[in-house]
Amino acid sequence: MKSPLLTLPGAVPAEGVDEGVAAHYGDLFREQRALADGTGFVDLSHRGVVAVTGEDRLAWLHLLLTQHVSDLPAGRATEALILSANGHIEHALYLVDDGGTVWAHVEPGTQEALIAYLESMKFFYKVEVADRTADTAIVHLPAGSIAEVPEGVVVRETPHGRDLFLPRADLEAYAAQAGPPAGILAYEALRVEQHRPRLGFETDHRTIPHELGWIGSAVHLQKGCYRGQETVARVQNLGKPPRRLVFLHLDGSEVHLPVAGTELRLADDGPDGRKIGFITTSARHHELGPVALALVKRNVAVDAPLVAGDTAAAQEVVVAP
């Protein structure tokens, strides 16, 4: 969906997965600083929105998701995954229950596959699943924001800010009074700084939750009865994940950022060394300079200097080896 906020002054459209909203509004670092200071908002109206209603909604979702949601209090935000039978990550959901409906926002374009899976698992449960993307837009207010929320709007509040499930018809009017807009690039730079993984960016077809630090925040270890749970328990109790997420400080003298997929090698091995990982997301941060998230082999020493393509990189541990 193409956001009407792309008509705001200075708006430059994002590309790829985030197509449909603004990459920035003319000043990336100013937008980042505004978000870090708790002002402004981010248009995330390209994200998919799924709603689950019915008296069995929490008990039913509890059987399908990696998170414990059977007793989820109204208004409490959580996040959850759906795994394959082998424990690989297929969907990431950002949830809140408003007392009558579970609202979730998901990666752009993934809602149809998610809904198809949920529909196939309804059986005799009293639930209804609906795609609400066409009439509901996600707007993010940063942590510390004092922007008013319209009455009746569902809010998902986290330590990183508030996600509003706003009627899409009200998006332009809300933007006009919500403060300066910030683009998806500013939002992503802060996500990288906060070490938060994103489906389709930090994940590939074989990613398991342990590799990204999603144990605890999105995976509850004291519950079973969901697809892929055996793999989660086995890795948690008997082994280690094959890869781990790291935060990288990149050489600031380079003009170009290493893009997602750029191979990582040990600096001591030189340009012909073996691949030990790859960049998943890179960004220019208003304080830290060029930074990135990456996946590396678990046995890579945590203090080993790395090279991303031709760019020197220093590790910061996100997931312990």
LUMBAKOL-577953 format. One line per 2 residues: number of its first residue (from 1); their letters; for each residue x, y negated, z negated of N, C-alpha, C. Coordinates in pm, whole numbers. Each point is the difference from the previous one (the first is absolute). Layout:
! LUMBAKOL-577953
NUM> a> X/Y/Z/X/Y/Z/X/Y/Z | ...
This chain:
! LUMBAKOL-577953
1> mk> 83/119/0/-83/-119/0/87/-125/0 | -35/-98/82/74/-125/7/-59/-98/-100
3> sp> 83/-48/-92/-47/-89/-104/-30/-138/56 | -109/-63/-47/-28/-138/40/104/-97/-56
5> ll> 78/43/-99/100/-89/-59/122/-18/90 | 5/75/110/107/-22/97/-14/-134/71
7> tl> -112/-67/-21/-19/-133/57/52/-111/-93 | 46/37/-120/52/-101/-92/129/-60/55
9> pg> 33/-124/-35/121/-64/52/126/80/-30 | 83/18/102/127/68/-17/-5/151/3
11> av> -118/59/10/-11/145/-8/70/68/117 | 86/97/-32/68/82/100/-45/144/-20
13> pa> -60/63/100/-56/134/-19/106/104/-34 | -36/90/-90/86/115/-30/-10/101/112
15> eg> 95/92/2/4/104/103/-3/137/-66 | -17/101/83/4/138/-48/-119/33/-88
17> vd> 24/73/-108/-108/44/-89/-79/-117/-56 | 67/-111/-24/-65/-116/-61/-58/-98/101
19> eg> -11/42/124/-64/-84/101/-142/-34/-43 | -38/-125/21/-135/-44/-36/0/-106/-108
21> va> 111/-12/-74/15/-107/-99/127/-77/32 | 27/-104/-78/116/-84/27/127/59/-60
23> ah> 106/-2/80/132/36/-53/47/-110/-93 | -20/-125/40/33/-115/-84/-73/-121/56
25> yg> 8/-108/-77/-65/-125/39/103/-111/21 | 120/38/40/100/-99/37/117/-14/-94
27> dl> -11/54/-123/110/-17/-96/2/120/-93 | 73/104/40/1/127/-72/42/-16/-145
29> fr> 108/-73/-26/51/-11/-137/-91/-85/-88 | -57/-105/56/-97/-79/-78/-118/86/-40
31> eq> -46/84/91/-113/87/-29/36/101/-107 | 121/55/5/44/93/-105/5/-68/-135
33> ra> 59/-120/-4/12/-71/-127/-137/-32/-58 | -95/-34/87/-135/-29/-48/-60/124/-66
35> la> 12/114/65/-53/123/-57/69/34/-132 | 132/-14/-3/76/29/-122/-42/-92/-114
37> dg> -44/-122/34/-43/-97/-100/-148/15/-37 | -68/95/65/-140/25/-33/-99/-90/71
39> tg> 40/-53/115/-91/-86/76/-22/57/139 | -109/-43/62/-31/45/136/-68/135/3
41> fv> -9/55/120/-66/128/21/59/66/125 | -27/130/15/44/74/118/-122/63/65
43> dl> -13/-20/128/-108/59/80/39/145/33 | -69/95/-62/21/143/28/-126/59/62
45> sh> -70/-82/79/-130/42/52/11/106/109 | 123/35/40/17/107/98/-2/138/-65
47> rg> 6/6/-132/3/129/-69/-137/67/4 | 1/132/-2/-124/75/-2/-64/-4/-138
49> vv> -133/2/-3/-76/-1/-126/-98/116/1 | 5/81/-106/-86/117/-13/-75/-11/-132
51> av> -130/29/2/-82/-4/-121/-63/137/-23 | 1/44/-125/-61/127/-38/-104/-28/-107
53> tg> -124/38/27/-110/-19/-94/-58/136/-39 | -91/-3/-97/-64/122/-46/42/37/-142
55> ed> -85/69/-70/24/28/-141/119/94/-23 | 39/78/102/113/92/-16/132/-58/51
57> rl> 2/-129/36/115/-54/73/133/19/-73 | 5/-27/-131/128/10/-72/40/145/-21
59> aw> -94/84/-38/31/142/-20/46/64/130 | -63/-39/111/34/55/131/137/-47/46
61> lh> 26/-129/-11/131/-52/40/111/58/-87 | -32/28/-126/100/58/-90/53/133/54
63> ll> -85/74/72/40/129/55/88/-14/124 | -3/-116/64/68/-17/129/127/-83/-10
65> lt> 7/-88/-97/109/-96/-10/107/47/-98 | 118/-58/13/109/32/-91/-13/-72/-134
67> qh> -90/-96/-8/-16/-81/-121/-116/51/-85 | 8/-23/-131/-107/37/-93/-105/-111/4
69> vs> -115/27/63/-101/-104/15/-137/41/-52 | -11/118/-61/-132/45/-44/-61/-92/-105
71> dl> 84/-65/-80/-47/-91/-104/47/-143/25 | 22/-35/125/52/-132/33/-99/-109/-45
73> pa> 42/-88/-92/-91/-106/-44/-29/-99/113 | -118/-57/-2/-35/-101/99/96/-118/-12
75> gr> 51/-45/114/89/-115/4/147/31/-15 | 36/124/-31/141/33/-16/58/45/134
77> at> 107/-65/42/66/33/127/87/124/-16 | 7/77/105/94/112/5/36/24/146
79> ea> 94/90/22/35/41/135/13/150/3 | -19/59/116/-1/146/10/42/41/140
81> li> 39/126/11/42/56/128/-89/117/36 | -4/32/128/-51/128/48/116/70/68
83> ls> 23/124/-40/113/76/49/-45/111/94 | 93/49/80/-24/119/80/10/122/-91
85> an> -30/116/54/11/123/-78/143/25/-45 | 97/-54/73/141/16/-36/53/-114/-88
87> gh> -89/-90/-40/41/-105/-90/52/-125/65 | -12/-10/133/47/-120/69/-109/-108/-2
89> ie> 42/-126/-6/-93/-111/-15/-73/-27/131 | -133/-1/-6/-81/-29/118/-72/-135/-10
91> ha> -47/-36/-119/-73/-125/-18/38/-62/-134 | -3/-132/-4/18/-75/-125/-121/-92/-16
93> ly> -65/7/-117/-120/-77/-26/24/-92/-120 | -49/-123/11/11/-99/-106/-141/-28/-49
95> lv> -32/47/-120/-137/22/-45/-43/-92/-113 | -132/-21/-7/-65/-55/-117/-147/41/6
97> dd> -57/28/-116/-142/34/-9/-73/-119/-62 | -110/-43/61/-72/-117/-53/-119/39/-87
99> gg> -9/128/-34/-111/49/-81/-103/74/82 | -1/-21/130/-94/71/86/64/49/129
101> tv> 116/-56/33/69/33/124/150/3/-24 | 67/100/56/146/0/4/41/-67/130
103> wa> 76/-108/-13/52/-72/115/147/34/16 | 42/21/124/141/27/27/43/-74/125
105> hv> 120/-57/-5/57/-49/125/119/87/36 | 20/16/131/97/95/53/74/-65/116
107> ep> 102/69/48/79/-54/111/-87/-22/124 | 31/-105/76/-78/-29/121/-8/121/93
109> gt> -121/32/41/-20/106/97/-5/140/-58 | 20/16/-131/-2/134/-59/-137/37/-58
111> qe> -91/-95/-5/-126/26/-69/-85/107/71 | 7/6/132/-83/99/70/43/142/-34
113> al> 130/27/2/49/133/-34/-29/32/-146 | 14/-99/-87/-29/21/-142/-147/35/-20
115> ia> -88/-75/64/-143/25/-16/-37/137/56 | 60/39/112/-28/133/57/37/108/-99
117> yl> 114/-15/-68/39/99/-100/-97/-1/-118 | -34/-118/-50/-92/-7/-113/-136/60/35
119> es> -49/-28/119/-129/55/42/4/153/4 | 114/54/40/11/147/8/3/66/-136
121> mk> 20/-79/-106/13/55/-134/-119/-33/-90 | -109/-49/56/-114/-42/-82/-74/117/-63
123> ff> -20/107/74/-70/120/-46/-133/-40/-67 | -21/38/-125/-127/-26/-66/4/-123/-90
125> yk> 109/-72/3/13/-117/-89/-88/-115/47 | -51/-75/-96/-87/-113/29/87/-124/21
127> ve> 51/-14/121/87/-111/35/-29/-44/144 | 29/-125/26/-6/-54/135/128/-78/25
129> va> 56/18/119/125/-66/38/-29/-94/117 | 48/-122/-10/-28/-98/106/125/-78/36
131> dr> 15/-28/129/104/-89/49/-53/-143/-10 | 61/-80/-88/-47/-136/-21/97/-103/59
133> ta> 89/46/86/100/-90/57/-64/-115/79 | -108/29/71/-61/-101/86/-61/-115/-78
135> dt> -42/24/-125/-66/-106/-76/75/-43/-125 | 116/58/-26/75/-32/-121/146/-26/33
137> ai> 52/-113/-47/138/-38/25/78/-2/-132 | 123/50/3/86/-3/-117/79/-131/0
139> vh> -5/-70/-112/80/-121/-22/81/21/-127 | 130/-28/7/88/19/-115/33/-133/-65
141> lp> -22/-8/-132/42/-114/-80/119/44/-84 | 110/-74/0/119/46/-70/-15/-5/-152
143> ag> 85/73/-70/0/-1/-146/18/-143/-50 | -82/-38/-97/7/-135/-53/-93/-98/66
145> si> -66/42/108/-90/-90/71/-121/-36/-87 | -38/-128/5/-120/-44/-72/-113/-30/98
147> ae> 15/46/125/-105/-22/100/-129/67/-45 | -110/-68/24/-129/54/-38/-41/113/94
149> vp> -72/96/-57/-54/111/78/-151/-17/10 | -55/2/120/-145/-17/14/-77/103/-80
151> eg> -112/-40/-51/-85/88/-80/-43/120/83 | 8/118/-61/-44/122/65/106/70/82
153> vv> 117/-62/19/108/62/77/73/102/-86 | 19/119/52/74/105/-71/148/-36/0
155> vr> 63/14/-117/141/-35/-16/77/121/-50 | 115/21/62/93/104/-45/123/-71/-55
157> et> 14/-1/-134/106/-78/-64/114/91/-42 | 122/-37/41/121/77/-30/107/-97/-52
159> ph> 113/53/-49/108/-90/-42/56/-86/113 | -24/39/124/52/-74/114/-99/-102/55
161> gr> -121/-3/-55/-98/-95/49/-138/63/10 | -91/-74/61/-138/46/14/-34/20/147
163> dl> -63/113/30/-52/28/133/-150/-22/-3 | -48/-89/84/-142/-32/7/-64/74/117
165> fl> -113/67/-28/-80/62/105/-107/-102/39 | 37/-89/90/-79/-118/33/-90/28/120
167> pr> -125/-44/-2/-81/11/122/73/-67/117 | 14/73/109/77/-52/113/-57/-132/52
169> ad> -128/-17/-10/-62/-123/47/42/-122/-82 | 52/24/-122/40/-110/-88/149/-29/6
171> le> 74/69/85/145/-9/0/50/-141/29 | -51/-62/103/47/-134/36/-32/-103/-108
173> ay> -120/8/-54/-39/-95/-104/85/19/-125 | 29/125/-36/83/24/-118/142/-50/23
175> aa> 55/24/118/136/-43/31/14/-152/-12 | -105/-71/33/7/-146/-1/18/-56/-141
177> qa> -39/79/-103/12/-52/-137/92/83/-88 | 68/101/58/81/93/-80/146/-41/-11
179> gp> 39/-109/66/139/-42/-7/74/31/128 | 130/-28/4/75/21/125/8/147/37
181> pa> -18/32/129/9/140/42/144/45/10 | 23/127/-28/132/62/19/-19/120/93
183> gi> 96/20/88/-11/108/97/44/134/-55 | -20/103/81/32/137/-41/150/18/-21
185> la> 84/-78/68/145/14/-21/40/-43/-140 | -62/-105/-52/28/-42/-138/-47/106/-98
187> ye> -118/53/23/-56/106/-85/91/123/2 | 50/37/118/86/116/13/135/-20/-67
189> al> 55/-121/9/128/-27/-66/-12/19/-151 | -111/-44/-58/-19/18/-143/-27/147/-33
191> rv> -67/70/88/-21/145/-20/133/73/-5 | 90/-34/90/132/62/2/74/-32/-130
193> eq> -5/-125/-42/65/-39/-125/-54/80/-118 | -129/29/3/-66/72/-110/13/152/14
195> hr> 69/46/105/27/143/21/-127/81/20 | -103/-61/60/-127/70/17/-6/64/138
197> pr> -15/132/5/-6/69/130/-132/-27/72 | 3/18/131/-118/-20/82/-14/116/97
199> lg> -120/53/9/-27/110/93/34/-41/142 | 71/88/71/36/-28/138/127/-81/14
201> fe> 47/-57/-107/126/-74/-2/104/83/-75 | -26/26/-127/91/85/-78/-32/148/14
203> td> -106/35/70/-37/140/15/19/46/144 | 26/129/14/-5/66/130/-76/131/-18
205> hr> 7/89/97/-84/120/-2/37/98/-111 | 117/-19/-63/41/95/-104/22/-63/-136
207> ti> -45/-122/-20/20/-68/-128/-87/61/-109 | 60/22/-117/-74/42/-118/5/-113/-103
209> ph> -97/-7/-91/-11/-116/-90/124/-26/-85 | 72/105/-40/115/-18/-88/109/-85/65
211> el> 10/5/131/107/-72/69/-15/-151/-11 | -123/-48/-19/-29/-142/7/-33/-63/-135
213> gw> 5/79/-107/-36/-55/-131/-149/-13/-20 | -79/75/73/-145/-6/-14/-53/91/-111
215> ig> 89/75/-65/-43/81/-114/-33/-94/-115 | -117/14/-54/-44/-88/-107/-92/-108/51
217> sa> 47/-82/91/-83/-110/48/-112/49/91 | 28/101/83/-101/51/93/-26/150/-18
219> vh> 86/68/-74/-14/145/-21/-3/27/-149 | -108/59/-46/-15/35/-142/42/145/-19
221> lq> 98/22/-87/58/134/-13/-80/92/-92 | -96/-55/-72/-79/84/-91/-136/38/60
223> kg> -8/2/131/-122/47/64/36/91/116 | -87/90/31/21/87/116/-116/-14/95
225> cy> -33/107/68/-120/7/83/-1/-103/112 | 115/-20/64/0/-79/122/98/62/99
227> rg> -24/-23/125/83/58/104/144/-51/-15 | 95/91/4/140/-37/-12/52/-2/-142
229> qe> -86/28/-98/40/-9/-141/110/100/-35 | 1/115/62/102/101/-32/140/-52/34
231> tv> 13/-67/114/130/-57/37/43/-107/-100 | -93/-88/-39/31/-105/-97/51/62/-129
233> ar> -70/102/-51/40/62/-127/133/73/13 | 19/68/111/124/77/18/122/-91/4
235> vq> -10/-109/76/114/-93/8/23/-68/-134 | -110/-36/-68/14/-69/-128/64/90/-106
237> nl> -36/127/0/43/91/-108/124/81/31 | 23/26/129/106/95/33/110/-56/90
239> gk> -22/-116/59/99/-45/97/11/-150/8 | 57/-46/107/16/-142/29/-43/-26/144
241> pp> -51/-119/29/-37/-30/138/125/-11/87 | -9/30/128/118/-3/87/51/-141/29
243> rr> -86/-101/-16/39/-138/29/-45/-90/-114 | 51/-122/-2/-41/-96/-103/-3/-140/59
245> lv> -93/-80/-50/-14/-138/43/105/-86/-68 | 63/-90/78/96/-94/-56/-34/-140/49
247> fl> 44/-99/-78/-8/-140/39/140/-43/43 | 8/-70/112/129/-38/55/17/-151/5
249> hl> 116/-46/-44/42/-138/25/88/4/125 | -41/-72/102/68/4/129/97/-117/15
251> dg> 100/20/80/99/-104/28/-69/-121/61 | 6/-114/-71/-70/-118/45/65/-75/114
253> se> 121/43/40/67/-69/110/-50/45/137 | -77/110/2/-51/50/127/-121/-82/44
255> vh> -6/-28/129/-111/-80/53/-128/81/5 | 11/128/39/-117/83/20/-16/100/-114
257> lp> -124/21/-42/-29/102/-99/1/138/65 | 52/102/-68/-17/136/51/-147/40/-9
259> va> -56/44/109/-143/29/6/-30/136/-60 | -128/26/-22/-43/130/-50/51/110/93
261> gt> 53/105/-59/55/110/77/150/-7/19 | 61/-115/-33/146/-13/12/68/103/-91
263> el> 94/73/55/65/106/-75/96/-56/-104 | 6/67/-113/92/-34/-107/113/101/-6
265> rl> 121/-48/-25/117/84/-16/80/-49/-119 | 86/85/-54/92/-42/-104/104/-92/61
267> ad> 25/-114/-64/96/-97/54/138/63/14 | 37/87/-91/133/61/2/18/96/117
269> dg> -111/47/59/9/97/110/14/-68/136 | -18/-131/5/14/-71/126/-120/19/92
271> pd> 4/-59/119/-115/2/91/-34/138/54 | 92/94/-10/-27/135/49/-41/96/-111
273> gr> -23/-54/-119/-40/85/-112/-140/57/19 | -31/99/-81/-130/66/14/-111/-90/-55
275> ki> -118/16/55/-116/-75/-45/-42/50/-138 | -19/-93/-95/-43/40/-134/-135/-65/-37
277> gf> -62/-70/94/-128/-61/-27/-37/-100/107 | -105/-78/-24/-44/-99/97/-79/-111/-68
279> it> 4/-117/63/-79/-115/-45/-149/29/23 | -83/-36/-98/-145/14/17/-68/-136/18
281> ts> 43/-101/-74/-52/-136/13/114/-96/-30 | 16/-104/82/99/-104/-28/-70/-135/-2
283> ar> 58/-94/-75/-64/-131/-14/104/-103/-39 | -35/-126/24/82/-112/-49/-72/-60/-120
285> hh> 65/10/-117/-60/-47/-124/47/-141/-32 | -88/-80/-56/31/-142/-22/111/-21/-103
287> el> 25/97/-88/106/-12/-99/111/102/21 | -35/121/34/96/110/8/69/9/136
289> gp> -52/-71/100/56/13/133/-53/123/70 | 76/57/95/-47/119/71/1/123/-90
291> va> -114/68/-6/-17/118/-85/-76/107/77 | -4/119/-55/-70/109/68/-36/110/-99
293> la> -97/79/38/-24/129/-62/50/106/96 | 46/112/-55/54/107/84/-17/133/-69
295> lv> 1/105/78/3/136/-52/138/57/26 | 61/58/-106/131/63/14/-7/141/-57
297> kr> 95/83/38/8/133/-57/20/-10/-151 | -60/92/-73/1/-7/-144/140/-1/-59
299> nv> 94/74/62/132/15/-58/97/-113/34 | -46/-105/70/86/-116/26/28/-71/-132
301> av> 126/-25/-31/37/-66/-124/-68/-136/-11 | -51/-33/-117/-79/-122/-17/85/-126/16
303> da> 131/12/-14/88/-117/16/76/0/131 | -36/92/91/72/9/127/-36/-117/91
305> pl> 98/-75/52/-30/-103/100/-49/64/128 | -101/-62/61/-61/56/120/14/-98/116
307> va> -27/51/119/-5/-83/120/-130/33/73 | -79/-104/30/-123/16/78/28/-50/140
309> gd> 25/93/92/49/-40/131/138/-60/-16 | 12/-131/24/127/-71/-22/-4/-89/-123
311> ta> -107/8/-79/-19/-92/-112/32/68/-132 | 87/-61/-78/35/54/-132/-122/-10/-92
313> aa> -14/103/-88/-115/6/-88/41/56/-135 | -50/-62/-107/25/46/-136/-130/51/-59
315> qe> 7/117/-64/-119/65/-53/-43/-56/-136 | -131/9/-23/-58/-18/-132/-97/116/-18
317> vv> 13/73/-111/-80/122/-20/-147/-34/-18 | -86/67/74/-144/-5/-20/-46/134/-55
319> va> 34/108/68/-29/135/-45/132/65/-40 | 7/44/-123/124/61/-50/29/131/73
321> p> 127/29/26/34/125/70/-26/123/-86
